[in-house]
Amino acid sequence: MYLKEFFVYDQGRPVKAVIRTYKEEDFTNLIQVQQECFPPPFPSELWWNEEQLRNHITLFPEGALCVELNGELAGSMTGLIVDFETRHPQHTWEDITDQGYIRNHNPKGNTLYVVDISVRPRYRKLSLGQWLMFSMYETVVHLGLERLLGGGRMPGFHLKKDELTAEQYAEAVITGELQDPVISFLLRCGRTPVQVVPDYLEDEQSLNYGLLMEWKNPFLISMNGKENEA
């Protein structure tokens, strides 16, 4: 189980925060967080349900984290372990996460794959999403995995679809010419781009594209700068 206590600053005041493994009694609040974070046109059937959440805490509790602020559940992050082949990166969110049910969790895999990260809108200026991401990096190191990996939505892409391809849009965000609510956040968290994936997730704003992004375990890098062979 995971438990970390720290302070964040809210309008100049330190406020106690806790990141911990979520439990069955958190399910109602976790679903409410999803509803606040992904309002329509995001499809409501992609919000968590209790069966999915029960699988998270049963199959891979190390990948089921939530953050509390003054005792209120403010966000969550969920992952599973997969055996990922970098030479064949094409996939969909539904396939690699088992539609969020994670029944394909593979304890012998090499990659912690991000299923979801959500922070209530009113708490997003407190860096809680970054704290959750850093906590999941710690899980990668603790379990000796090669990387953390996940596909980021590109919700700003629909505004530029007549000017740029998905790859051009992603590159503009990476170089700082454009800002994207999700991709820019992931860059600030230390994630690096792998490639744009079409038909990654049903999402009108992203036109169903996702940008696959990773964080490599720095303790598995050899002295010559190359990744150790798995």
C-alpha positions as CSV (number, residue, x, y, z in Angstrom):
1,M,0.0,0.0,0.0
2,Y,1.1,3.6,-0.7
3,L,0.9,6.5,1.7
4,K,2.6,9.9,1.3
5,E,1.9,13.1,3.3
6,F,3.0,16.6,2.1
7,F,1.9,20.2,1.9
8,V,0.7,22.3,-1.1
9,Y,0.2,26.0,-1.1
10,D,-3.3,27.4,-1.7
11,Q,-3.2,31.2,-2.1
12,G,0.0,31.3,-0.1
13,R,-1.2,29.0,2.7
14,P,0.2,25.5,3.3
15,V,-2.5,22.9,3.1
16,K,-1.9,19.3,4.1
17,A,-2.3,16.7,1.3
18,V,-2.1,12.9,1.3
19,I,-1.6,10.5,-1.6
20,R,-2.7,7.0,-0.8
21,T,-4.0,3.8,-2.2
22,Y,-7.8,4.2,-2.8
23,K,-10.3,1.8,-1.2
24,E,-13.8,0.6,-1.8
25,E,-15.3,3.3,0.4
26,D,-13.8,5.9,-2.0
27,F,-15.7,4.6,-5.0
28,T,-18.6,7.1,-4.9
29,N,-16.2,10.1,-4.6
30,L,-13.9,8.7,-7.4
31,I,-16.8,8.5,-9.8
32,Q,-17.8,12.1,-8.9
33,V,-14.3,13.2,-9.7
34,Q,-14.6,11.6,-13.1
35,Q,-17.9,13.4,-13.8
36,E,-16.4,16.8,-12.9
37,C,-13.2,16.2,-14.9
38,F,-14.8,14.8,-18.1
39,P,-18.1,16.5,-18.7
40,P,-20.0,16.2,-22.0
41,P,-19.1,15.8,-24.9
42,F,-16.8,13.3,-23.3
43,P,-18.8,10.0,-23.3
44,S,-20.2,9.2,-19.9
45,E,-19.7,5.5,-20.4
46,L,-16.0,6.1,-20.1
47,W,-16.4,7.3,-16.5
48,W,-15.4,4.8,-13.8
49,N,-17.9,2.3,-12.6
50,E,-17.7,0.2,-9.4
51,E,-16.7,-3.0,-11.2
52,Q,-13.7,-1.3,-12.8
53,L,-12.7,0.4,-9.5
54,R,-13.0,-3.0,-7.6
55,N,-10.7,-4.5,-10.2
56,H,-8.1,-1.7,-9.7
57,I,-7.8,-2.3,-6.0
58,T,-7.9,-6.1,-6.3
59,L,-5.6,-6.7,-9.3
60,F,-3.1,-3.9,-8.9
61,P,-3.5,-1.8,-5.8
62,E,-0.1,-0.3,-6.3
63,G,-1.5,1.4,-9.3
64,A,-4.6,2.8,-7.7
65,L,-3.8,6.1,-6.1
66,C,-5.9,9.0,-4.9
67,V,-5.0,12.4,-3.4
68,E,-6.9,14.1,-0.5
69,L,-6.8,17.7,0.5
70,N,-8.0,18.4,4.1
71,G,-9.7,15.0,4.0
72,E,-11.6,15.6,0.7
73,L,-10.8,13.4,-2.2
74,A,-9.5,15.7,-4.9
75,G,-8.2,13.4,-7.6
76,S,-6.9,10.0,-8.6
77,M,-4.5,8.2,-10.9
78,T,-4.8,4.6,-12.0
79,G,-2.4,2.3,-13.9
80,L,-1.7,-1.3,-14.7
81,I,1.4,-3.3,-15.8
82,V,1.7,-4.4,-19.4
83,D,4.5,-5.9,-21.5
84,F,5.1,-3.2,-24.0
85,E,7.1,-3.5,-27.2
86,T,8.5,-0.1,-28.3
87,R,8.9,-1.3,-31.9
88,H,5.1,-1.8,-32.1
89,P,3.6,1.2,-30.4
90,Q,0.2,1.3,-32.2
91,H,-2.7,0.5,-29.9
92,T,-6.0,1.9,-28.5
93,W,-6.8,2.9,-24.9
94,E,-9.6,0.3,-24.8
95,D,-7.3,-2.6,-25.8
96,I,-4.3,-1.9,-23.6
97,T,-6.4,-1.1,-20.5
98,D,-9.1,-3.7,-21.1
99,Q,-11.6,-0.8,-21.3
100,G,-10.5,0.3,-17.8
101,Y,-11.2,-3.1,-16.2
102,I,-7.4,-4.0,-16.3
103,R,-8.1,-7.8,-16.3
104,N,-5.1,-8.0,-18.6
105,H,-2.8,-6.7,-15.8
106,N,0.5,-8.5,-16.2
107,P,2.7,-8.5,-13.1
108,K,5.6,-9.8,-15.2
109,G,5.4,-6.9,-17.7
110,N,7.9,-4.1,-18.2
111,T,5.8,-1.0,-18.3
112,L,3.4,0.8,-16.0
113,Y,0.6,2.1,-18.2
114,V,-1.5,5.0,-17.2
115,V,-5.2,4.2,-17.4
116,D,-6.4,7.6,-16.1
117,I,-5.4,10.7,-14.1
118,S,-8.1,13.1,-12.9
119,V,-8.1,16.1,-10.6
120,R,-11.2,18.1,-9.6
121,P,-11.2,21.4,-11.6
122,R,-11.2,23.6,-8.5
123,Y,-7.9,22.0,-7.3
124,R,-5.9,22.1,-10.5
125,K,-3.8,25.1,-9.6
126,L,-2.3,23.2,-6.6
127,S,-0.1,20.8,-8.7
128,L,-1.9,17.8,-7.4
129,G,-1.8,16.1,-10.8
130,Q,2.0,16.5,-10.8
131,W,2.2,15.0,-7.3
132,L,0.1,12.0,-8.5
133,M,2.4,11.6,-11.5
134,F,5.5,11.7,-9.4
135,S,4.1,9.2,-7.0
136,M,3.5,6.8,-9.9
137,Y,7.1,7.3,-11.0
138,E,8.1,6.1,-7.6
139,T,6.0,3.0,-8.1
140,V,7.8,2.4,-11.4
141,V,11.2,2.6,-9.6
142,H,9.9,0.5,-6.6
143,L,8.8,-2.3,-8.9
144,G,11.9,-2.1,-11.2
145,L,9.9,-1.4,-14.3
146,E,11.4,0.1,-17.5
147,R,9.0,3.0,-17.9
148,L,5.7,4.7,-17.2
149,L,3.7,5.1,-20.5
150,G,0.4,6.5,-21.5
151,G,-1.5,8.2,-24.2
152,G,-2.4,11.9,-23.6
153,R,-5.5,13.4,-25.0
154,M,-5.0,16.5,-27.3
155,P,-8.1,18.5,-26.5
156,G,-6.9,21.6,-28.2
157,F,-6.4,19.8,-31.6
158,H,-10.0,20.4,-32.8
159,L,-9.3,24.1,-32.7
160,K,-6.4,23.7,-35.2
161,K,-7.6,20.8,-37.3
162,D,-8.0,23.0,-40.4
163,E,-4.4,24.3,-40.1
164,L,-2.4,21.4,-38.8
165,T,-2.2,17.6,-38.9
166,A,-2.2,15.8,-35.5
167,E,1.5,15.3,-35.8
168,Q,2.1,19.0,-36.6
169,Y,-0.2,20.0,-33.7
170,A,1.7,17.7,-31.2
171,E,5.1,19.1,-32.5
172,A,3.8,22.7,-32.0
173,V,2.9,21.9,-28.4
174,I,6.2,20.2,-27.8
175,T,8.2,23.2,-29.1
176,G,6.1,25.6,-27.1
177,E,4.4,27.3,-30.1
178,L,1.0,26.1,-28.8
179,Q,-0.3,25.2,-25.4
180,D,-2.5,22.1,-24.9
181,P,-4.3,21.5,-21.5
182,V,-3.2,17.8,-21.4
183,I,0.0,17.5,-23.4
184,S,1.6,20.7,-21.9
185,F,0.7,19.3,-18.4
186,L,2.4,16.0,-19.2
187,L,5.5,17.7,-20.5
188,R,5.7,19.7,-17.2
189,C,5.5,16.4,-15.4
190,G,8.6,15.0,-17.2
191,R,6.9,12.9,-19.8
192,T,8.5,12.7,-23.2
193,P,6.7,12.1,-26.5
194,V,6.9,8.7,-28.3
195,Q,4.4,9.1,-31.2
196,V,0.9,10.2,-32.2
197,V,-1.6,7.4,-32.2
198,P,-4.8,7.7,-34.4
199,D,-8.1,6.2,-33.1
200,Y,-6.6,6.0,-29.6
201,L,-9.7,7.1,-27.7
202,E,-13.2,8.2,-28.4
203,D,-12.8,12.0,-27.9
204,E,-14.3,14.7,-30.1
205,Q,-11.9,17.4,-29.0
206,S,-8.8,15.3,-29.8
207,L,-10.5,13.9,-33.0
208,N,-9.7,10.5,-31.4
209,Y,-6.0,11.1,-31.5
210,G,-3.6,10.5,-28.6
211,L,0.0,11.4,-28.0
212,L,1.9,8.4,-26.5
213,M,4.3,9.8,-23.9
214,E,6.7,8.0,-21.5
215,W,8.9,8.5,-18.5
216,K,11.9,6.1,-18.4
217,N,13.2,4.7,-15.1
218,P,16.5,6.5,-14.6
219,F,17.9,3.6,-12.5
220,L,17.7,1.2,-15.4
221,I,19.9,3.3,-17.6
222,S,23.4,1.9,-18.0
223,M,26.7,3.8,-17.6
224,N,27.0,4.2,-21.4
225,G,23.6,6.0,-21.6
226,K,21.7,3.1,-23.2
227,E,18.8,1.3,-21.8
228,N,19.6,-2.1,-20.3
229,E,18.2,-5.0,-22.3
230,A,15.2,-6.6,-20.8
